[in-house]
Amino acid sequence: MFGFVEVITLLLALSGFGVDADPKAPTGDTVLKFAVEDADAVVHLDTQAFLPRNIKVVTGLPDDASVKQIPELLATAKEIKANVEGVRGMAKAMAGVDPFTDISSATAFVSVDDHGEPQPPLIVLRGSFPSDLVKKVAKMTGAATTPIDGRDTMELEGMVVGTAKDGALIAGPRALVEPRVDDDWKAPRWKRGSLWSTIDAELDAKPVVMVALKARPELAKAARDATGDNFLSDLIAGHELAIFTVHHDGIGLYWKDRSKAGMQRVALAAEGVFELLRAANVAPRAMAKLAVAALPSYAGKNKTLDQLIARKDDLIKLVDEYSGDGKFDLKIKQDAKARTVTVRATGKKLSDVLPATMLLPGVVAALVMRGEEEAPMPPPRRPAVKQPARKAPPPPPTKGGLGTRKPSGTTKKS
């Protein structure tokens, strides 16, 4: 079972977790080369900015000196590493692809119907893929292949998968995939000032994660029907374009509203959100310092507290590692004419703005629960056997037995 010491040790060993700047991240033109122009949402991940680094940290857990000192934690670390290496080995053997290092980015273009139901997306993967990847997967799955301009496509579980001329792997509905893997495909061009040109510009800033949402009147109605009249439905109905970005050093927001009043509400809400984020950075540090200051008063009264006292310096280090001081740079810009709000919060690293300490309670709970699940079950107690009550011995016979005396008053007949 995991206790606080095990959790603290593991989280300190994972302190290398993070997000890197990716100078080779694709530009907006590259990401949107195969865009679906009537898509309602775009989701983009620069996997090279976080996957290789964090996979290296995870697979290195068994070699961490502190982890090695706790047998139960070491066993868990080895299990995690084995699972990661198992996935990697299987993917390499079957398709010749390392899913953790060979994929550089993933982009999804999502459309929804007028009732708000998502439709099958178009997914574009970029990276280092073998030229015969589709053929290998088709052979393993038994799917039929169809060549387009000398490159194979296949249908798998209702999705068509193919390789474009530039090496991108594209999957989605046939009507969307086949034109895009054709050599004659022409990348769309955006009008200056259009919603797509704004998305393009946001991607040029090389975010690690980008989510762009475009609103149609039909979707606004569907949102109100689903949630009623509230702030969320007002946001959905009021925006023309919303872009949320995560960078290696912070987060951002671009919002274009249908009205000036709506724009002002969003700007005010943004101020409130980032004030909470400042507090979310500072509050855990303050609580950790108070706890460490108070702990020595309870030495010797509880085994768990004694363990925490022994690691009190690590507790402070842990909170400092996973949060900032709340002094990140914040810029909120409103453009009344364009009805836009642009927000950018920047620190030295992502956790200076978006503190991982917000997730620590959930991580601790998950690890403790995992430890409880893996703890051996106590042996079942044997049911007590009910002993039958002893019977009282029978009373001695009153007559006819050997050695019995005759009742007094009897006479012997002559």
C-alpha positions in Angstrom: 0.0 0.0 0.0 1.3 3.5 -0.9 1.7 6.0 1.9 2.7 9.6 1.9 6.4 8.8 1.8 6.0 6.7 -1.3 3.9 9.3 -3.0 6.3 12.1 -2.3 9.2 10.0 -3.5 7.4 9.1 -6.8 6.4 12.7 -7.5 10.0 14.0 -6.8 11.2 11.3 -9.2 8.8 12.6 -11.8 9.9 16.2 -11.4 11.5 16.0 -14.8 8.0 16.0 -16.3 7.3 19.1 -18.4 6.9 20.7 -21.8 9.7 21.8 -24.1 9.8 24.4 -26.8 9.8 22.8 -30.2 11.7 24.9 -32.7 10.8 22.4 -35.4 7.1 22.6 -34.8 5.0 22.9 -38.0 3.8 26.3 -39.1 0.2 27.1 -39.5 0.2 26.6 -43.2 1.6 23.1 -42.7 -0.9 22.1 -40.0 -3.8 23.4 -42.1 -2.7 22.0 -45.4 -5.4 19.4 -45.3 -8.0 21.4 -43.3 -11.7 20.7 -43.6 -13.0 24.2 -44.3 -16.5 23.7 -42.8 -15.1 22.0 -39.6 -16.5 23.4 -36.4 -13.4 22.6 -34.3 -9.6 22.0 -34.7 -7.5 20.2 -32.2 -3.7 20.2 -32.6 -1.0 18.5 -30.5 2.7 19.1 -30.9 3.6 15.7 -29.5 7.4 16.3 -29.9 7.2 19.0 -27.3 6.1 16.6 -24.5 6.1 12.9 -25.4 9.8 12.0 -25.8 10.8 14.0 -22.7 8.2 12.6 -20.4 8.4 9.0 -21.7 12.1 9.2 -20.9 11.3 10.3 -17.3 8.7 7.5 -16.9 11.0 4.7 -18.2 13.8 6.0 -16.0 11.9 5.6 -12.8 13.4 2.2 -11.9 16.9 3.8 -12.0 16.0 6.6 -9.6 18.0 6.2 -6.4 15.1 7.2 -4.1 12.7 4.8 -5.9 15.1 1.9 -5.5 15.0 2.3 -1.7 11.3 1.4 -1.6 10.6 -2.1 -2.9 6.9 -1.6 -3.4 7.5 1.6 -5.4 10.3 0.1 -7.4 8.0 -2.8 -8.4 5.4 -0.3 -9.6 8.0 1.7 -11.5 9.2 -1.5 -13.2 5.7 -2.4 -14.1 5.1 1.1 -15.7 8.3 0.8 -17.7 7.4 -2.7 -18.9 4.0 -1.4 -20.1 5.5 1.5 -22.0 8.2 -0.7 -23.6 5.6 -3.3 -24.4 3.5 -0.8 -26.4 6.6 0.6 -28.1 7.9 -2.9 -29.0 4.6 -4.1 -30.3 4.2 -1.0 -32.5 7.7 -1.3 -33.9 7.3 -4.9 -34.6 3.9 -4.6 -36.3 4.2 -1.3 -38.1 7.8 -0.1 -37.8 6.7 3.0 -35.8 7.7 4.2 -32.4 4.5 5.9 -31.2 6.4 8.0 -28.6 9.1 9.4 -30.8 8.2 9.0 -34.5 4.9 11.0 -34.3 5.7 14.7 -34.3 2.2 16.2 -34.4 -1.5 15.2 -34.5 -4.3 17.4 -35.8 -8.0 16.6 -35.9 -10.7 18.5 -37.8 -14.1 17.9 -36.2 -17.6 18.7 -37.5 -20.9 18.5 -35.7 -24.4 18.3 -37.0 -27.1 20.9 -36.3 -28.1 19.0 -33.2 -24.5 19.1 -31.7 -23.6 15.5 -32.5 -19.9 15.0 -33.5 -19.3 13.5 -36.9 -16.3 11.3 -37.8 -13.3 13.5 -37.8 -10.4 13.9 -40.2 -7.1 13.1 -38.4 -3.7 14.1 -39.8 -0.5 12.6 -38.2 2.9 13.9 -39.1 6.3 12.3 -38.3 8.7 9.6 -39.5 6.6 6.8 -41.0 7.8 4.0 -43.2 6.5 4.3 -46.8 4.8 0.9 -46.6 3.1 1.6 -43.3 -0.5 1.3 -44.7 0.4 -1.9 -46.5 1.8 -3.4 -43.3 -1.3 -2.5 -41.3 -3.6 -3.7 -44.0 -1.8 -7.1 -44.1 -2.1 -7.5 -40.4 -5.8 -6.6 -40.3 -6.8 -8.3 -43.5 -8.1 -5.0 -45.0 -8.1 -4.5 -48.7 -5.8 -1.7 -50.2 -6.5 0.7 -53.0 -3.6 2.6 -54.6 -3.9 6.3 -55.2 -1.0 7.9 -57.1 1.2 4.9 -56.2 0.4 5.0 -52.5 -1.9 2.6 -50.7 -5.1 3.4 -48.9 -7.1 1.0 -46.8 -10.5 1.0 -45.0 -10.3 0.1 -41.3 -13.4 0.1 -39.1 -15.3 2.5 -41.3 -12.3 4.9 -41.6 -10.1 5.2 -44.7 -6.4 5.6 -44.0 -3.8 6.8 -46.5 -0.5 8.6 -47.0 -0.3 12.0 -48.6 2.4 13.1 -51.1 4.3 14.9 -48.3 4.3 11.8 -46.0 1.5 12.8 -43.7 -0.8 10.0 -42.5 -4.5 10.9 -43.0 -7.5 9.0 -41.6 -11.2 9.7 -41.7 -14.3 9.4 -43.9 -13.5 8.4 -47.5 -15.0 11.6 -48.9 -12.4 13.6 -46.9 -9.4 11.3 -47.2 -9.2 10.4 -50.9 -9.0 13.9 -52.3 -6.3 14.8 -49.7 -4.0 11.9 -50.5 -4.2 12.6 -54.2 -1.2 14.4 -55.7 -3.5 17.0 -57.1 -4.6 18.2 -53.7 -4.2 22.0 -53.3 -3.9 23.5 -49.8 -6.7 26.0 -49.0 -5.9 29.7 -49.0 -7.4 31.9 -46.4 -8.7 35.4 -46.8 -7.0 38.0 -44.6 -9.0 38.6 -41.4 -11.0 35.4 -41.8 -11.4 32.9 -38.9 -9.1 30.4 -40.6 -6.4 33.0 -41.0 -6.6 33.7 -37.3 -6.2 30.0 -36.5 -3.3 29.9 -38.9 -1.6 32.8 -37.1 -2.1 31.2 -33.7 -0.4 28.0 -35.0 2.5 30.0 -36.2 3.2 30.8 -32.5 4.0 27.0 -32.2 1.7 26.1 -29.3 2.0 22.7 -27.7 -1.8 22.3 -27.7 -4.4 24.3 -29.6 -8.1 24.0 -29.5 -10.1 26.2 -31.9 -13.9 26.4 -31.8 -16.1 28.1 -34.4 -19.7 28.7 -33.6 -22.7 28.4 -36.0 -26.2 29.6 -35.1 -27.5 26.0 -35.2 -25.0 25.0 -32.6 -26.0 27.9 -30.3 -29.6 26.7 -30.5 -28.5 23.1 -29.7 -26.5 24.3 -26.7 -29.4 26.2 -25.3 -31.7 23.2 -25.8 -29.2 21.0 -24.0 -28.2 23.3 -21.1 -30.8 26.0 -20.9 -30.2 29.7 -20.5 -26.9 30.1 -18.5 -23.4 31.5 -18.8 -22.1 28.5 -20.8 -24.9 28.7 -23.4 -24.3 32.4 -23.6 -20.6 31.8 -24.3 -21.4 29.2 -27.0 -24.0 31.4 -28.7 -22.0 34.6 -28.4 -18.6 33.6 -29.8 -17.6 33.5 -33.4 -14.2 32.0 -32.7 -12.5 30.8 -29.5 -8.9 29.6 -29.5 -7.3 28.1 -26.4 -3.5 27.5 -26.5 -0.9 25.8 -24.2 2.7 26.8 -24.7 5.9 25.5 -23.0 5.9 28.7 -20.9 2.2 29.5 -20.4 -1.3 29.6 -21.8 -3.3 31.8 -24.1 -6.8 32.7 -25.3 -8.2 34.4 -28.4 -11.9 35.2 -28.3 -14.0 36.9 -31.0 -17.5 37.7 -29.9 -20.6 38.7 -31.7 -21.2 41.7 -29.5 -19.2 44.3 -27.6 -21.0 43.4 -24.4 -20.2 39.7 -24.8 -16.5 40.6 -25.4 -16.4 42.7 -22.2 -17.9 39.8 -20.2 -15.3 37.4 -21.5 -12.5 39.8 -20.6 -13.8 40.2 -17.1 -14.1 36.4 -16.8 -10.5 36.0 -18.0 -9.3 38.4 -15.3 -11.1 36.3 -12.7 -9.7 33.0 -14.0 -6.1 34.3 -13.9 -6.5 35.8 -10.5 -7.6 32.3 -9.4 -4.5 30.8 -11.1 -2.2 33.2 -9.2 -3.8 32.1 -6.0 -3.6 28.4 -7.1 0.2 28.9 -7.4 0.7 30.6 -4.0 -1.9 28.8 -1.8 -0.2 25.3 -1.9 3.2 26.9 -1.1 1.7 28.7 1.9 -0.1 25.6 3.1 3.1 23.4 2.7 5.1 25.9 4.8 2.5 26.0 7.5 2.3 22.2 7.6 6.1 21.8 7.7 6.3 24.4 10.5 3.6 22.6 12.6 4.7 19.0 12.0 7.6 18.8 14.6 5.1 19.4 17.4 3.5 16.0 16.7 6.7 14.0 16.5 6.4 10.5 18.0 2.6 10.5 18.1 1.9 8.9 14.7 4.0 6.8 12.3 2.7 8.6 9.2 3.5 12.0 10.7 6.9 10.9 11.7 7.5 9.8 8.1 6.4 13.2 6.9 8.6 15.0 9.4 11.6 13.1 8.1 10.8 14.3 4.5 9.6 17.8 5.4 12.3 19.4 3.2 11.2 17.2 0.3 7.6 18.4 0.8 8.6 22.0 0.3 10.8 21.1 -2.7 7.9 19.1 -4.2 5.4 22.1 -4.0 8.1 24.5 -5.4 8.8 22.1 -8.3 5.2 21.8 -9.3 4.0 25.4 -9.0 5.2 29.0 -9.4 5.1 32.1 -7.2 2.0 33.5 -9.0 4.0 36.4 -10.5 3.7 35.3 -14.1 3.3 38.0 -16.8 -0.3 38.5 -17.9 -1.5 40.5 -20.9 -5.2 41.0 -21.6 -6.0 43.0 -24.7 -9.5 44.1 -25.8 -10.3 45.4 -29.3 -13.7 46.9 -29.2 -13.9 47.4 -33.0 -13.0 43.8 -33.8 -14.9 42.5 -30.6 -11.8 40.4 -29.7 -10.1 39.5 -26.4 -6.5 38.3 -26.6 -4.9 36.8 -23.5 -1.4 35.5 -22.9 0.1 34.4 -19.6 3.8 33.7 -19.5 6.2 32.3 -17.0 9.6 30.6 -17.2 7.8 27.3 -17.5 4.2 26.1 -17.9 3.8 25.2 -14.3 4.5 28.8 -13.3 1.1 29.7 -14.9 -0.8 26.4 -14.7 0.4 24.8 -11.4 0.5 21.1 -11.4 -0.2 21.3 -7.6 -3.9 21.6 -8.6 -3.6 18.0 -9.8 -1.7 16.7 -6.8 -4.7 15.7 -4.6 -6.0 13.6 -7.4 -2.6 12.0 -8.1 -2.1 11.2 -4.4 -5.6 9.7 -4.2 -5.0 7.6 -7.3 -1.7 6.3 -6.0 -3.0 5.4 -2.6 -6.0 3.6 -4.1 -3.7 1.7 -6.4 -1.6 0.7 -3.5 -4.7 -0.5 -1.6 -5.9 -2.5 -4.7 -2.5 -4.2 -5.0 -2.2 -5.0 -1.3 -2.6 -8.7 -0.5 -6.0 -9.7 0.8 -5.9 -10.9 4.4 -6.7 -14.6 4.8 -10.3 -15.3 5.5 -11.2 -16.0 9.1 -12.2 -19.6 9.8 -15.7 -19.7 11.1 -16.0 -20.7 14.7 -17.1 -24.2 15.3 -20.0 -24.4 17.7 -19.4 -27.0 20.3 -22.4 -29.0 21.4 -23.4 -28.5 25.0 -22.3 -31.2 27.4 -25.1 -33.3 28.8 -25.2 -33.6 32.6 -24.3 -37.1 33.9 -27.3 -39.2 34.8 -28.2 -39.4 38.5 -27.2 -42.6 40.4 -29.8 -45.4 40.4 -32.0 -45.5 43.5 -32.6 -49.3 43.6 -31.5 -52.5 42.2 -27.9 -51.6 41.7 -24.8 -53.1 43.2 -24.0 -51.7 46.7 -27.4 -49.9 47.1 -28.8 -49.8 50.5 -32.3 -51.1 51.2 -34.7 -48.5 52.4 -35.0 -48.3 56.1 -38.0 -49.9 57.8 -38.0 -53.1 55.7 -38.0 -56.5 57.5 -36.6 -59.8 56.4 -39.3 -62.6 56.0 -38.7 -65.8 58.0 
